[in-house]
Amino acid sequence: MSGCRAMSMLIWVLNIIVALLTAINVIAWGYAIREVGDPQLTLNFLLKLLFNKWFIIAIASAFIASLTSYTVLRELGVVAGRFFLSLGIITTILAGTLVLGEKLTLREWAGIAMIIAGTLLVGR
């Protein structure tokens, strides 16, 4: 029984790590967009984007989050695992609001509440 409990705890820890990486990703994308500007199909824009420190952080955080998510998906299955990993959506909304200054609507607050409730139900 303790092995099952340890795996459950590991899944929660990995989920929190993925959520934090998601928040880092959102913040990095926000700053990359502010620094690089509107997308253009030019070599100058692509080089500016590819060498932007925020873009590199955004890509790296997404990659590490994907690798970390693999363990959760392997243990819970794809359907339950993806739903469980949806806590990343909450960190996306909160990071965008708290760091990037975006505004939350009632719909986002309701979505946050439903995600938390669903994650707690699936995660038990």
N, C-alpha and C positions, 0 to 999 in steps of 0.2 A: 504493500500500500504506500510506503514512503517513497518508492521509486516513481509511482504515478504522481504523487504530490510534488516531488522534485521536478518532474517533467512539466507539470502544470505551472509551477513557479518559474521555470526556465522560459516557458512560452510567454508568460506575463512580462518578464524582464525583457525578452526579445521584442515584444510588442511595444514596450515603452521606448526601447532604443530606436525602433523604426519610427515611432511617433516623433521623437526628438530629431532624428535625421530629416524627417519630413518638414519640421519647423525650420531647420537650418536651410533646407532646400528652398522653401518659400521665401525666406528672407534673402538668400543669395540671388534668387531670380529677380526679386523686387529691385535689389540694388544693381544687378546687371542691366536690367531694362532701363533704369534711370541713367546709368553711365553710358550705355551704348546707344540708346535712342531707338527710334523707329526702325523696324526691319527693312532692309533693302537687299536686293539681289545684286550686290556688287562685291567684288573681291575685297575692297577696303572694309566694308561692313563685316564680312565674314571673318577677316583677320582680326579686326577689332574685337569681335565677339569671342573668337576662339582663344585669344590671349587675355581676355578680361578675367581678373582674379575671381570675381563673383560668379561668372559663368563656370569656371573650373570647379569652384566649391559646389555649385548647384549640381553639376554632372557627377562629381565624386560622391556627394551625399546621396543622390538617387541610386547610384550604383551600389554603394555599401548597404543602403536600405533594402534593395532588391535581393542582395545576397543573404542578408539577415532574415528577410521574409521567407526565404526558402525553407528554413527549419520549421517555422510556424506552419507553413502550408503542407510540408511533409508530415508533420505530426497530427494536424487537425483535418487535413483534407483541403481541397481547393475551395469549396463553397464555404465551409465554416471558417477556414483560415482567412480568406479574403474579408469576410464579414468581421472577424475578430480584429484584423489589421486596420479596420476602418477608423480606429482612434486617430490615425494619421490625418484624417479629414478634420478632426477637431483641432489638432495642432496647426493645420494649415490655416483654418479660420482665425484662430487666436493669434498666431504669428502675424498674419496679415493685418489684423486689427491693432494689436499692441505695438508692433515694431514698424509696420509700414503705414499705419494711420488710416487703414480702410475702415469703413463703417459697417456694423452688423445690423441686420434687419431682424424683425421678429421671426421670419422664416428660418434664418440661420440659427437663432437660439433654439427654435423648436427642433431643428435638425440635430443640433448638438445633444439635446436631451434624449432624442430617439436613439442616436448612436450609442450614447452611454448606456442606456437601458438595454439595448440589444447586445452590446458587447458583454455586459454583466451576465445576461442570460446565456449567451453562447459560451462565455468563458468559465462557467461553473462546471 
